Structure formats: C-alpha cells, structure tokens
Amino acid sequence: MKRGGTAHERGERAPTLPRVEPVSVVVLVVALAVIAAASWALPRAVRSGRTWEERALAAETAGREQRIEAEEDRRISDLILSTMQDGVLLMGRDAGVAFANDAIARHLPSTPTTLDAVLPLALRTAIHESRERREPTSVLVETGVPPRWLRGTITPAADGATLVVVRDVTQQRQLEDVRRDFVANASHELKTPAATIQAVAETLGQAAADDPAAVPRFASQLEREAVRLSRIVADLLDLSRLESGSALAEIVSLGAAAREEGQRLEESAERVGVTLEILTGGEQPVRGSQRDLTLLVRNLIDNAVRYSHEGDKVQVEVDSEGDEVTLRVTDTGIGIPSRDISRIFERFYRVDRARSRETGGTGLGLAIVKHVVDNHGGSLEVESELGRGTTFRVRLPAAPRP
C-alpha cells in the first residue's frame, strides 16, 4: 500500500489560522502608521540637527528678541520725543490724550489729559475745529506773564486721532518786532534830514535872488543836515557789518586808541566848554579789530561830550586788571534816568531826543558799542545818576603775553 496522500485521505485534520478581530486590524494599521511617521520624522530631525525641544526654544528666543527690539524702538522714539523743544500731543478718537512729551509742560500751563483740559482756550478751540472739519490748521496764541507767543499746528491723523505740535515763537516775534521798529526808525531818521535838506535847498534858491545876505546862514544849515545824514548812513553800515562779527586778528592798544580819539574830539569838547582828560598807562594790549575798537572808544567819548554841559568834565581811563583791560569813560553831565538804563543800547533809542537832534546824534552810537564789546568777548557796565553824570566801564580779555 502506498504511503502519503493528503491529510484528508489520511484522515488527519488541517491546521487552522487564529481568527483576527476587525478592531485589532484597525489598531494594528494605526500603530504601523505611527511607527512609519516616527521613522520618517526622526531621521529628518536628526538630519536638521535640532530636536523638537530645540525648535521650541529657538522660537521662544526669536519671540523674545523681537520683543526686545520693539521695546528698544519704543524707547528710542520716546527719547527723541522727550528731548524735542516742541511740545507734542496725540489725541485719540475719544478726545483723550494718548501721548504727551515732556516739552508740552514747558509750553502749556499744565499737561492736559483730555481735550477739554487744553489751555490756552484759543488752542483748544483750534483743535476742536480741526477735529470737526478733519483739516489741518495753525493758530498763534499769547500766554503767560511775561507774555510768550506759541504757535500750535494741528494735523488730523488716522482712526480719528489728532496730532498737536506746540512751538515757542517768542524770540522770533521779538526779532520781527525789532526788525519792524528798526525799519520804521531808520526811515524816520533818514527822512528828517532829507526833508530838511530839501526845504533848505529850496529856500536857499529863493534867498540867492531875494536876500543874498541870508545865503551863508542857509548854506550852513544845509551842510549841517547833510553831515547828519551822512553820519546816520555811516552808523547804519557799521552796525550792519558788526552784526556779522569782528575779525580778531590784530593786537590793539586801547590806550593808543583813546589818545588818538581824544585828540580828534578835543576841539568838539572845547567848543561846548567840556574838559576832556585822557589817562592811560602800561595797560596790556587786546586781541581784536583795530577798526572796531577805535569805533568803540570814539562813540563812548563822543556820547559823553554830547550829554555834558558847559563846565563839565569827561575823563577816559585805560588800565589793566589781571587778565583784563578796562576802559572807563566818566562824565559829570546830565546822567541817565534809571528807567532808561536798560534800553540805552537799543538802536535809535534816546534819553533826550531834543538834545540828541540838537547835537547831531544818530541814536546808534551805544548800539555799536554793545556789538563791539560782544564781538570781542567782553563785558559792559553802566552806572549813572540823574544830574550827576555817567560811567561806562568796558572790560576786554587781554592778549596773551609773548
């Protein structure tokens, strides 16, 4: 009998596979997917050289650096705004103040927190109008004691906000006033002798035929007014030049300048009965402009002679005190009222207008003196008593010794 055959032929039972539940199959598939994903991600993480923890740390570090940069930018912006001379206000849609720099407290009576707290009232009104019309505007207001002038510039911004910039223009206004007064005064001062010259010339023309004996008198008056006009023009030119500074390139002896100008003005002093005395010694020289320092000495002596009476005395002294050279011009003349001392260096300002015109003064001499002293880095003092006389004291730095 042949051995072998199938199991069924031999009567044996065939082996059976274990039964697999459907849920187990799903779990198995998911596990295999996770393993595959991990096996794919792990090499990638290894290839990049960074783990998940390192990636999270890098992201946190980048965020921290961005915050630091933003804070630094904000700090720089606040520093710039806080050091500005102009006051800055930023108002939101609700009329509340979102930002105010330090300068705003120097310009306004107080730092406002809302629009209704803004002072002066004229500035608040201009801000209201600009917000309503959504148009930029500007307003000039006067405030404080002593008065100051502020210019407010209001500009609508995005999201209903409003930017207000406040600038102090007091100095600019004062310069404009000085310039306007100077033009008016100069025009008046030039017009007066010019009109006199015209009138005298017309009269002289008629007198030449009708009254020949009066011709010398009118000719003398014509010459006097022409000289006065020429002096005004010369002083205006000197003042304009001095405003640009002085060339401090020479070694100048104030004593020599005082002696020279004293001799030049001695005849004028004798004509009005004033004694002129010049006292100079071994003073140190100064570094500066010979032309301008001579102009300084001339104007001080001339001014002292003009405002002295017959029998008065003008004394000029030059000496050294330490590292300074001092020039003193003292007179026993009419003196200056205390209320006028602070203004005598203004252009065309005269304590006694009638006397100044009578003596041919231009009203610019002391303004020229002040400019020369300032240009040479010196100081100028005035002491005066009405009816007793005046002393002008100029101190200038001495030139370095060789």
MOQUI-V459774 format. One record per pair of residues at least 12 apart in sequence whose ideal C-beta (glycine too) atoms are under 10 Angstrom apart, sorted by sequence separation. I is the first residue (numbers start at 1). J is the second residue. D is the distance in whole Angstrom. If there is no record, write none. Layout:
i-><I I>
j-><J J>
d-><D D>
//
This chain:
i-><88 89 100 108 112 115 116 126 127 139 140 152 153 154 203 206 207 266 302 304 316 317 339 340 350 380 381 87 88 100 115 126 138 139 152 153 204 205 263 301 315 316 317 350 380 381 87 88 97 104 125 126 138 139 151 152 153 204 262 300 315 316 337 348 349 366 379 380 381 86 87 88 89 97 108 124 126 137 138 139 151 152 203 204 262 263 301 314 315 316 336 337 347 348 349 379 380 87 88 96 97 107 115 123 125 137 138 150 151 202 262 300 314 315 335 336 347 348 350 366 378 379 380 84 86 87 96 97 122 123 124 136 137 138 150 151 200 201 204 261 262 313 314 315 334 346 347 349 378 379 81 83 84 85 86 87 96 97 122 123 136 137 149 150 151 200 201 203 204 260 262 313 314 334 346 349 376 377 378 379 81 82 83 84 87 89 95 96 120 122 135 136 137 149 150 199 200 203 259 297 312 313 314 344 347 348 377 378 81 82 83 84 87 94 95 97 121 122 123 135 136 148 149 150 200 258 259 312 313 345 346 347 376 377 78 80 81 82 85 86 87 91 94 95 97 120 122 135 148 149 151 200 201 258 259 297 311 312 334 344 345 346 347 373 376 77 81 85 89 95 119 120 121 130 134 148 149 151 199 200 258 309 312 344 345 372 373 78 81 89 91 92 95 120 130 131 133 147 148 149 199 200 255 257 278 308 309 343 344 345 347 369 373 78 87 91 119 120 130 146 149 197 198 200 201 255 256 305 307 308 309 345 346 372 127 129 130 131 141 148 149 196 197 200 201 255 258 276 304 306 308 309 344 345 369 89 126 128 130 134 136 144 147 196 197 199 200 254 255 303 304 305 307 308 344 345 366 91 123 126 127 136 138 139 197 198 253 255 256 300 302 304 306 307 122 123 124 126 134 142 196 197 255 276 300 301 303 304 305 306 307 345 89 123 131 140 196 197 254 255 256 257 276 300 304 307 120 122 131 195 196 253 254 255 264 274 297 299 301 303 123 131 142 193 194 197 253 254 274 296 300 95 120 130 193 194 196 197 253 254 265 269 274 276 297 95 130 140 192 193 196 251 252 253 257 261 265 268 269 272 274 275 351 89 109 118 128 130 193 251 252 254 256 260 261 264 268 271 272 274 283 286 293 108 109 127 193 194 250 251 252 258 261 262 266 269 270 273 274 283 284 285 345 351 91 95 107 108 192 193 250 251 252 257 258 261 262 265 269 272 273 274 275 277 278 279 280 281 283 284 107 127 192 193 250 251 252 253 257 260 261 264 265 268 269 272 273 274 275 276 277 278 279 280 281 282 283 284 345 89 93 126 193 194 248 249 250 252 256 257 259 260 261 264 268 272 273 274 275 276 277 278 279 280 281 282 283 284 286 344 189 190 193 248 249 250 251 252 254 257 258 261 262 265 266 269 272 273 274 275 276 277 278 279 280 281 284 286 351 91 189 192 248 249 250 252 253 254 257 258 261 265 272 274 275 276 277 278 279 284 285 329 342 344 107 123 247 248 249 250 252 256 257 261 283 284 286 303 341 108 190 246 247 250 252 254 255 258 283 341 107 123 189 190 246 247 250 254 258 269 283 341 107 108 245 247 248 269 283 307 340 107 246 247 269 307 118 186 189 190 246 306 327 336 338 340 344 115 186 189 242 245 246 280 336 337 338 118 307 336 337 338 344 115 246 265 279 306 307 335 336 337 341 186 241 242 306 334 335 336 337 241 265 327 333 335 112 262 306 307 326 334 335 186 238 242 277 303 306 325 326 327 328 330 331 334 335 336 182 238 241 262 305 306 307 324 333 334 335 336 261 276 306 324 328 332 333 334 335 303 332 333 334 182 238 259 274 275 302 331 332 333 108 258 274 302 303 331 332 107 258 259 274 302 306 330 331 104 106 107 235 258 330 331 104 107 238 255 257 329 330 331 99 103 104 106 254 255 256 303 329 330 87 89 91 98 103 255 299 302 303 328 329 330 98 99 100 101 103 235 254 255 328 329 86 87 89 92 95 103 253 254 255 299 300 327 328 329 91 93 94 254 299 300 303 327 328 86 90 92 93 94 95 97 298 299 326 327 328 92 93 299 300 326 327 91 92 93 258 296 299 300 325 326 327 91 92 255 257 295 298 299 324 325 326 90 91 254 258 298 324 325 90 91 253 254 255 296 297 300 324 325 326 89 90 91 252 254 295 296 299 322 324 325 89 90 295 296 315 317 321 323 324 325 88 89 296 297 314 323 88 89 292 295 296 313 315 317 318 322 323 87 88 89 295 296 312 321 323 87 88 294 320 323 86 87 292 293 296 86 87 292 293 296 300 84 86 87 291 292 308 85 86 293 296 307 308 84 85 289 292 293 307 288 292 296 293 304 289 304 272 288 289 303 304 288 304 287 288 303 286 287 288 268 286 301 286 300 299 300 297 296 296 293 293 239 288 287 288 286 287 236 286 287 288 235 284 286 287 235 284 285 286 287 284 285 283 284 232 284 285 284 239 252 239 242 246 235 236 238 239 242 245 246 235 238 241 242 244 248 232 234 235 236 239 242 243 246 247 248 228 231 232 233 235 238 239 242 245 246 248 231 232 234 235 238 241 242 245 246 228 231 232 244 245 228 232 235 236 239 242 243 227 228 229 231 235 238 242 228 231 238 225 224 254 254 252 253 252 251 248 250 251 248 251 189 189 188 185 186 185 186 185 182 184 185 193 181 182 192 181 182 181 193 178 181 189 178 189 189 189 186 185 186 185 182>
j-><100 101 112 120 124 127 128 138 139 151 152 164 165 166 215 218 219 278 314 316 328 329 351 352 362 392 393 100 101 113 128 139 151 152 165 166 217 218 276 314 328 329 330 363 393 394 101 102 111 118 139 140 152 153 165 166 167 218 276 314 329 330 351 362 363 380 393 394 395 101 102 103 104 112 123 139 141 152 153 154 166 167 218 219 277 278 316 329 330 331 351 352 362 363 364 394 395 103 104 112 113 123 131 139 141 153 154 166 167 218 278 316 330 331 351 352 363 364 366 382 394 395 396 101 103 104 113 114 139 140 141 153 154 155 167 168 217 218 221 278 279 330 331 332 351 363 364 366 395 396 99 101 102 103 104 105 114 115 140 141 154 155 167 168 169 218 219 221 222 278 280 331 332 352 364 367 394 395 396 397 100 101 102 103 106 108 114 115 139 141 154 155 156 168 169 218 219 222 278 316 331 332 333 363 366 367 396 397 101 102 103 104 107 114 115 117 141 142 143 155 156 168 169 170 220 278 279 332 333 365 366 367 396 397 99 101 102 103 106 107 108 112 115 116 118 141 143 156 169 170 172 221 222 279 280 318 332 333 355 365 366 367 368 394 397 99 103 107 111 117 141 142 143 152 156 170 171 173 221 222 280 331 334 366 367 394 395 101 104 112 114 115 118 143 153 154 156 170 171 172 222 223 278 280 301 331 332 366 367 368 370 392 396 102 111 115 143 144 154 170 173 221 222 224 225 279 280 329 331 332 333 369 370 396 152 154 155 156 166 173 174 221 222 225 226 280 283 301 329 331 333 334 369 370 394 115 152 154 156 160 162 170 173 222 223 225 226 280 281 329 330 331 333 334 370 371 392 118 150 153 154 163 165 166 224 225 280 282 283 327 329 331 333 334 150 151 152 154 162 170 224 225 283 304 328 329 331 332 333 334 335 373 118 152 160 169 225 226 283 284 285 286 305 329 333 336 150 152 161 225 226 283 284 285 294 304 327 329 331 333 154 162 173 224 225 228 284 285 305 327 331 127 152 162 225 226 228 229 285 286 297 301 306 308 329 128 163 173 225 226 229 284 285 286 290 294 298 301 302 305 307 308 384 123 143 152 162 164 227 285 286 288 290 294 295 298 302 305 306 308 317 320 327 143 144 162 228 229 285 286 287 293 296 297 301 304 305 308 309 318 319 320 380 386 127 131 143 144 228 229 286 287 288 293 294 297 298 301 305 308 309 310 311 313 314 315 316 317 319 320 144 164 229 230 287 288 289 290 294 297 298 301 302 305 306 309 310 311 312 313 314 315 316 317 318 319 320 321 382 127 131 164 231 232 286 287 288 290 294 295 297 298 299 302 306 310 311 312 313 314 315 316 317 318 319 320 321 322 324 382 228 229 232 287 288 289 290 291 293 296 297 300 301 304 305 308 311 312 313 314 315 316 317 318 319 320 323 325 390 131 229 232 288 289 290 292 293 294 297 298 301 305 312 314 315 316 317 318 319 324 325 369 382 384 148 164 288 289 290 291 293 297 298 302 324 325 327 344 382 150 232 288 289 292 294 296 297 300 325 383 150 166 232 233 289 290 293 297 301 312 326 384 151 152 289 291 292 313 327 351 384 152 291 292 314 352 164 232 235 236 292 352 373 382 384 386 390 162 233 236 289 292 293 327 383 384 385 166 355 384 385 386 392 164 295 314 328 355 356 384 385 386 390 236 291 292 356 384 385 386 387 292 316 378 384 386 164 314 358 359 378 386 387 239 291 295 330 356 359 378 379 380 381 383 384 387 388 389 236 292 295 316 359 360 361 378 387 388 389 390 316 331 361 379 383 387 388 389 390 359 388 389 390 239 295 316 331 332 359 388 389 390 166 316 332 360 361 389 390 166 317 318 333 361 365 389 390 164 166 167 295 318 390 391 165 168 299 316 318 390 391 392 161 165 166 168 316 317 318 365 391 392 150 152 154 161 166 318 362 365 366 391 392 393 162 163 164 165 167 299 318 319 392 393 151 152 154 157 160 168 318 319 320 364 365 392 393 394 157 159 160 320 365 366 369 393 394 153 157 159 160 161 162 164 365 366 393 394 395 160 161 367 368 394 395 160 161 162 327 365 368 369 394 395 396 161 162 325 327 365 368 369 394 395 396 161 162 325 329 369 395 396 162 163 325 326 327 368 369 372 396 397 398 162 163 164 325 327 368 369 372 395 397 398 163 164 369 370 389 391 395 397 398 399 163 164 371 372 389 398 164 165 368 371 372 389 391 393 394 398 399 164 165 166 372 373 389 398 400 165 166 372 398 401 165 166 371 372 375 166 167 372 373 376 380 165 167 168 372 373 389 167 168 375 378 389 390 167 168 372 375 376 390 372 376 380 378 389 375 390 359 375 376 390 391 376 392 376 377 392 376 377 378 359 377 392 378 392 392 394 394 394 396 394 396 347 396 396 397 396 397 347 397 398 399 347 396 398 399 348 397 398 399 400 398 399 398 399 348 400 401 401 362 376 364 367 371 361 362 364 365 368 371 372 362 365 368 369 371 375 360 362 363 364 367 370 371 374 375 376 357 360 361 362 364 367 368 371 374 375 377 361 362 364 365 368 371 372 375 376 359 362 363 375 376 360 364 367 368 371 374 375 360 361 362 364 368 371 375 362 365 372 360 360 394 396 396 399 399 399 397 399 400 399 402 347 348 348 346 347 347 348 348 346 348 349 357 346 347 357 347 348 348 360 346 349 357 347 362 363 364 363 363 364 364 367>
d-><7 8 7 8 9 6 9 8 9 7 8 6 5 10 10 10 9 9 10 8 7 8 10 10 10 7 4 8 5 8 7 4 7 5 7 8 9 9 9 7 8 5 8 5 7 8 7 10 8 10 8 10 7 8 9 5 7 4 6 10 8 8 7 8 6 9 8 6 8 8 9 7 6 6 8 10 8 9 5 8 7 8 6 7 8 8 6 7 5 10 6 10 10 4 10 7 8 4 7 10 5 10 8 6 10 8 7 6 5 10 4 8 7 8 9 9 7 7 10 9 6 5 10 6 6 3 7 6 6 10 10 7 5 10 7 8 10 8 9 9 10 8 5 9 8 9 6 8 5 8 8 9 8 6 9 8 5 8 9 6 6 9 10 6 5 6 10 9 6 10 9 7 8 7 10 8 9 10 4 10 9 5 8 6 7 9 6 8 9 4 9 5 9 7 7 10 8 9 6 8 6 5 8 10 9 8 7 7 4 5 8 10 4 9 4 8 9 9 9 9 7 6 5 8 10 6 10 5 9 10 8 5 5 6 9 9 8 8 9 8 7 9 9 7 9 5 9 7 9 5 9 5 6 9 6 9 9 5 8 10 5 7 9 6 8 10 8 9 9 10 10 8 10 10 5 5 9 10 10 5 6 10 9 5 6 9 9 8 10 7 8 10 10 5 10 8 9 8 10 8 10 10 9 9 9 5 9 10 9 9 10 8 7 10 9 6 8 9 4 9 5 9 10 9 10 9 8 10 7 7 6 7 9 9 8 8 8 7 9 9 9 8 6 7 10 3 10 7 5 10 3 7 10 4 8 9 6 10 6 9 10 9 9 8 10 9 9 8 7 8 8 8 5 7 9 9 9 9 7 9 5 9 10 10 10 10 8 9 10 7 10 4 9 5 9 10 10 6 9 9 9 5 5 9 9 6 9 9 8 10 8 10 8 5 8 7 5 6 6 10 9 10 7 4 7 8 8 8 9 9 9 7 9 9 10 8 7 10 9 10 9 5 9 9 8 9 9 8 5 8 10 9 9 7 5 10 9 7 5 6 10 9 9 10 8 9 10 9 9 8 9 10 6 8 8 7 7 9 9 7 10 9 10 10 7 9 10 9 9 5 6 9 10 7 9 8 8 9 8 5 10 10 9 8 8 6 5 6 9 8 7 10 10 9 10 9 10 9 8 5 9 10 8 10 7 8 9 10 9 4 9 6 5 6 9 5 10 5 5 7 8 7 8 7 9 7 8 9 5 5 10 6 9 9 7 9 7 9 5 8 5 9 6 6 10 8 3 8 7 8 7 8 7 8 7 8 5 10 9 9 9 9 9 10 9 8 7 5 9 9 10 9 9 9 9 6 6 5 5 5 5 5 5 5 6 7 9 10 9 7 9 7 7 5 8 6 9 9 7 8 5 9 7 9 10 8 10 8 7 7 8 7 8 7 8 8 8 5 10 8 9 9 5 8 5 9 9 9 5 10 6 6 9 6 9 8 9 8 8 9 8 10 9 9 8 8 8 7 9 9 5 10 8 8 10 6 10 9 6 8 6 6 5 10 8 9 10 9 5 9 6 7 6 8 4 10 9 7 8 10 8 6 10 10 9 9 9 10 9 8 9 9 8 8 7 7 8 8 10 9 5 10 10 7 8 10 9 8 10 9 9 10 9 10 9 8 9 10 7 4 10 8 10 9 10 9 9 8 9 5 9 6 9 7 9 7 7 9 5 7 10 9 10 9 10 4 10 9 9 8 10 8 5 10 9 8 9 10 5 9 10 10 10 9 9 7 5 9 9 8 10 6 9 8 9 8 9 9 6 6 8 10 6 9 10 10 9 8 6 10 7 6 8 9 6 9 8 9 9 10 4 7 7 5 9 10 8 5 9 5 8 9 8 8 9 7 6 9 9 8 10 5 7 8 10 6 9 10 8 8 4 9 10 10 6 8 10 9 9 5 7 8 9 9 9 7 8 4 10 7 7 6 5 9 10 9 9 10 9 9 5 8 7 8 9 9 9 10 9 9 8 9 10 9 8 8 5 8 9 6 8 10 4 8 8 7 8 9 8 8 3 10 8 9 9 7 7 4 10 7 7 9 10 7 8 9 6 9 7 10 6 6 9 5 8 6 8 9 9 9 9 5 10 7 8 6 4 6 9 10 5 5 8 8 9 9 9 8 9 10 7 8 10 8 6 7 10 5 6 5 8 10 6 5 7 8 8 9 10 10 8 7 6 9 7 4 9 9 9 5 7 8 9 9 4 9 9 10 10 8 10 8 6 7 6 7 8 9 9 7 8 10 6 10 5 4 8 7 10 6 8 5 10 8 10 9 5 9 10 10 8 8 8 10 9 9 9 10 8 8 7 7 7 8 8 10 10 9 8 7 8 8 8 9 9 5 8 8 9 8 7 10 9 9 10 10 8 5 10 8 9 7 9 10 8 7 7 9 9 5 8 9 7 8 8 9 10 6 4 10 10 7 5 8 4 5 8 7 10 10 10 7 10 9 6 9 8 10 8 8 10 6 9 7 5 10 10 10 10 8 10 9 9 7 6 9 7 9 9 7 9 7 10 9 4 10 6 4 9 4 8 9 5 9 7 6 9 6 6 6 10 5 9 9 10 5 7 8 10 7 9 9 7 9 10 9 7 9 6 8 10 9 9 7 8 7 9 10 8 5 10 9 10 10 10 10 6 8 9 8 7 7 4 9 9 9 10 9 6 8 8 8 8 10 8 10 10 8 7 7 9 10 8 9 10 10>
//
